[in-house]
Amino acid sequence: MSKGNVIVAMSGGIDSATAAALLKAQGYAVTGVSMKIWDGSVAIPRAAKHACYGPEEDEDIADARAAADRIGIPFRVFDLARDYHALVLDFVRSEYRQGRTPNPCVRCNVRMKFGLLQDRARQAGLACDYFATGHYARVAQHPRYKRLLLRQAADLDKDQTYFLYGLSRTQLAQCLFPLGEHTKDQVREMSRRFGLDLAHKRESQNFVAGGYRCLFPGPARPGPILDEAGNELGRHTGIHHYTVGQRRGLGALGPDPHYVVAIEPARNAIVVGHKHALYRSRLEATDVVWHVDTPARPLRVNAKLRSTTTPEPATVHADAPNKATVTFTKTQKAITPGQAVVFYADGYLLGGGTIRRAD
């Protein structure tokens, strides 16, 4: 007897294909789906690195279809290019122009992959008790909160829960992450056993093939590079080309290294300082999503500022249902507006939000 109907989002890579094969082997009725988001509207330079959004999408979809055939499951493709432009690309452009550095993966997961792709599959008549991906993450009942929460993957080096914090409780209750208990080496070995022949496939580590600057064709609006006292040290090439913590690309501003410490769109200015000026201990977050009840008192957590950093001890104050103030025990380098801050305790993800400012 089938354990239920599962739709698996397949990207053409080894992780999602192995996830689909594992679920079928475990007794689920599996259907693979891919979303088509590339439409050629962004100019991508030749020899660009493989990315989630780019001209190699047809190859990725073909690989996903071949994997589905090898596993022996149905496969469908849904054209979501127009939605991707509106919900991800336009959002990313807007954030950069406002001096923030967005995280497109967080946005895509919530609005596209776990949102529209699943919705379109259901509308097309695909049976769906569960929705699965190849993310390295787990869903588990928390012993104290008595509800399902995201839990970090067994392989912490591959853990991807940071990118999934924005999922709603409803979405989370329907999620399966079959790779969450496995290491990458184990997944490679399983893929060979399943005969998927995808171990050679490059992983997409980039958002847009050719880099995010491809999203900004045409001349940029130059402006001043200022020190923290307001003195002009140079000129920048457009604020969307910079991010907090950046050192390269500033030109010669003096004998000592300079870093971007703030971006001020109202003045069209980049503010730079020495390395010590990058460190902050407090941030304000908006669009906060809680997977537990909004805490009525300050909550001790480990807060993660980037997908590649280690969570650091902090205290979270829930200022409103969707706002929070996070105070770190130790100062943190280059807290970047637009990026995500995600809250963990004992390996469980309690919530997260978007950094709006740091001080």
SVG drawing of the C-alpha trace seen along z (x, -y; Angstrom):
<svg xmlns="http://www.w3.org/2000/svg" viewBox="-7 -66 56 68">
<polyline fill="none" stroke="black" stroke-width="0.4" points="0.0,0.0 1.3,-3.5 2.3,-5.8 0.8,-8.7 1.2,-10.8 4.4,-13.0 5.3,-15.7 9.1,-16.1 10.6,-19.3 13.4,-18.1 16.1,-20.5 18.1,-18.1 20.8,-17.6 21.8,-14.7 20.1,-15.7 16.5,-16.1 16.8,-13.0 18.0,-10.9 15.3,-12.3 12.7,-11.2 14.2,-7.7 14.4,-7.3 10.8,-8.2 9.7,-5.7 11.8,-3.0 10.1,-3.9 6.7,-3.2 5.4,-6.6 3.6,-7.3 6.0,-9.9 5.6,-12.4 8.5,-14.6 8.0,-18.3 10.3,-21.0 9.6,-24.7 10.7,-26.6 11.8,-30.1 14.4,-31.0 13.0,-32.9 16.1,-34.5 15.1,-38.0 18.3,-38.6 21.6,-39.0 24.0,-36.3 27.7,-36.4 29.1,-33.3 31.0,-30.9 29.0,-32.1 28.9,-29.7 26.0,-27.3 23.2,-28.9 19.6,-28.5 18.5,-31.1 20.3,-30.9 20.4,-29.4 21.4,-25.9 17.9,-25.4 16.8,-23.1 19.7,-20.8 18.7,-20.7 15.1,-19.9 16.3,-17.2 18.4,-15.7 15.4,-15.8 13.2,-14.1 15.9,-11.4 16.2,-10.8 12.4,-10.5 12.4,-7.9 15.2,-6.0 13.3,-6.0 10.1,-5.1 7.9,-8.0 5.7,-10.5 7.3,-13.9 5.8,-17.3 7.2,-20.8 5.4,-24.0 6.2,-27.3 6.6,-29.9 8.9,-32.3 6.5,-35.3 5.9,-34.6 9.6,-34.3 10.2,-37.7 7.6,-39.3 8.2,-37.6 12.0,-37.1 13.9,-39.1 11.9,-42.3 12.1,-41.9 15.9,-41.4 16.3,-44.5 14.2,-46.6 16.1,-45.5 19.5,-46.3 18.3,-49.7 17.2,-50.5 20.7,-49.7 19.9,-46.2 21.4,-42.9 18.6,-40.4 18.6,-36.6 16.9,-35.3 17.0,-31.7 14.8,-32.4 12.4,-34.3 12.3,-31.6 11.7,-28.8 8.8,-30.4 7.1,-32.1 8.0,-29.8 9.1,-26.3 7.0,-25.6 4.3,-28.1 3.4,-28.4 5.0,-25.2 3.1,-23.2 -0.1,-25.1 0.2,-24.7 0.8,-21.0 -2.4,-20.6 -4.3,-22.7 -3.1,-20.3 -4.7,-17.5 -1.6,-15.9 -2.4,-14.1 -0.4,-15.7 -0.4,-14.6 3.2,-15.8 5.7,-18.0 9.4,-17.1 12.7,-18.5 16.4,-17.6 17.2,-20.1 19.4,-19.0 16.9,-19.6 14.6,-17.7 11.1,-18.2 10.6,-16.9 8.3,-17.2 9.9,-19.5 9.8,-17.9 8.9,-21.1 6.8,-23.1 4.9,-19.9 4.7,-20.9 6.6,-20.2 9.6,-22.4 12.5,-22.5 15.5,-20.8 19.0,-21.1 20.3,-18.4 22.4,-15.5 25.2,-16.8 25.7,-20.3 28.1,-21.2 25.2,-20.8 22.4,-22.0 20.0,-24.3 17.4,-25.1 18.5,-28.8 17.0,-29.1 13.7,-27.5 12.9,-29.6 10.1,-31.5 7.9,-28.4 4.5,-28.7 3.4,-26.1 1.0,-24.8 3.7,-24.3 6.0,-22.7 3.4,-20.2 3.3,-18.9 7.1,-18.8 9.3,-15.8 13.1,-16.1 14.4,-12.6 18.1,-13.7 18.1,-15.3 19.5,-12.3 22.3,-11.7 25.6,-13.1 26.5,-14.3 28.8,-11.3 26.0,-9.0 23.7,-10.7 26.3,-10.2 26.6,-6.5 22.8,-6.1 22.5,-7.9 24.9,-5.3 22.9,-2.5 19.8,-3.9 21.6,-4.2 21.0,-7.9 24.4,-8.8 24.4,-12.4 27.6,-12.3 29.3,-14.4 26.7,-17.2 27.9,-20.6 25.9,-22.0 24.2,-25.4 25.9,-27.7 24.8,-30.9 21.6,-32.8 21.9,-34.2 24.4,-32.8 26.9,-35.6 26.2,-37.2 23.5,-39.5 24.9,-42.5 23.3,-41.0 19.9,-42.1 21.0,-45.8 21.7,-46.5 22.3,-50.1 24.1,-52.9 24.2,-53.1 23.8,-56.3 27.2,-57.2 27.5,-58.9 29.9,-59.7 31.9,-57.4 32.0,-59.0 33.9,-58.4 32.0,-58.2 32.5,-61.9 30.9,-62.8 34.0,-63.6 34.0,-62.4 36.8,-60.0 35.8,-58.8 32.9,-58.0 30.9,-54.8 29.4,-53.2 25.8,-52.6 24.8,-51.6 23.4,-48.3 27.0,-47.2 27.9,-47.2 27.1,-45.4 28.0,-45.9 31.4,-44.4 32.7,-44.7 36.3,-45.7 37.1,-45.1 35.9,-47.4 36.2,-50.6 39.3,-51.9 42.2,-53.7 40.6,-55.6 43.7,-56.0 46.7,-54.2 44.5,-51.8 41.9,-49.3 38.4,-50.5 35.1,-48.6 31.5,-49.4 29.9,-50.0 26.6,-51.5 24.6,-52.2 22.4,-55.3 20.0,-55.4 18.5,-58.7 21.9,-60.3 22.9,-57.8 26.0,-57.4 28.3,-54.6 29.8,-55.0 33.1,-53.4 35.3,-52.9 38.0,-50.8 37.5,-47.1 36.6,-47.8 33.6,-49.9 32.0,-46.7 31.3,-45.2 27.8,-45.6 26.0,-43.9 22.4,-44.7 20.0,-44.5 16.3,-45.0 14.5,-42.5 11.2,-42.7 8.9,-40.2 9.6,-37.9 8.2,-34.4 7.8,-32.4 7.4,-28.6 6.7,-28.7 4.3,-31.1 5.6,-34.7 7.7,-34.9 6.2,-37.2 9.6,-37.5 13.2,-37.8 14.3,-34.5 17.8,-33.1 18.8,-31.7 21.7,-31.1 21.2,-33.5 22.6,-32.8 23.4,-35.8 24.5,-34.0 24.1,-30.5 27.8,-29.8 28.3,-31.1 28.0,-29.5 24.9,-30.5 26.0,-32.9 24.5,-33.3 21.9,-36.2 18.7,-37.4 15.6,-38.1 12.9,-40.6 9.7,-40.2 8.7,-43.9 5.6,-43.0 4.2,-39.9 6.4,-40.5 9.3,-42.5 12.2,-41.7 15.3,-43.1 18.3,-40.8 21.2,-41.5 24.3,-39.4 26.6,-38.4 29.6,-39.2 29.8,-41.8 29.3,-40.5 31.0,-41.4 29.1,-43.0 25.5,-42.6 23.9,-43.2 20.5,-44.7 18.4,-42.6 19.9,-39.3 18.1,-36.8 18.7,-36.3 17.5,-32.9 16.9,-31.8 17.9,-28.3 17.8,-26.5 19.1,-23.0 19.3,-22.5 15.6,-23.4 14.7,-26.5 12.3,-28.7 11.9,-31.6 13.7,-34.2 13.3,-37.5 14.9,-40.1 17.6,-42.4 16.6,-46.0 19.3,-47.8 22.2,-47.2 23.7,-49.3"/>
</svg>
